[in-house]
Amino acid sequence: MSARKYFIVSHDRNKSLPGLILINESTISTSGDPTFVLRDSSVRGFPPTKEVPYIKYIKSRGRKPKEFEKFRDFWLITNRVKEFLESVDAEAFVFMSCRTCIEGHESDGEYWICDVVRTINALDELKSDISIDYVGGKKLYNLIGSERYLFLEEKIQSNIIFRMQFAWHKVICNDIFREKCQKKQIKGLTFINCGR
């Protein structure tokens, strides 16, 4: 069997950004920290909130959101995408319901905040184009300018999507997940080849 191919999962990086505002920013946080911005990004999952997030699309602030968007340290996805992710790998994701107002249409359950909570230390550090930093005693991959990431398949095993342990902001998937997404025609989702 041929080796799997791996990709960085990313949002559509065009010049325009979605005009999304967290309306209840000032009342939702339990800690006083910016909501949905993780203080320790190595610990995944959602921060505690006092109420359901209320996200509104403001046309003057940007374009209309697509099915898949980056939302601070998380993703904002439609219910269709949520159902798809649950069907392909339910254990990799957690979801938080939110209220939305898109072009005057109020809805509960049409959009969800999503996080990838599976983390695997699978990068082949010797063969990948990276450098390693230590910040506050913590190991981190410096990927600035990097274009080649190779992975140890024996550590990934049958998992089709995961976060890199020492580069939390990078979500990696294999060609199986990519093909399923492309077949589903999810708008706003892009893939960058790790083996360039």
Disulfide bonds with the S-S distance in Angstrom:
none
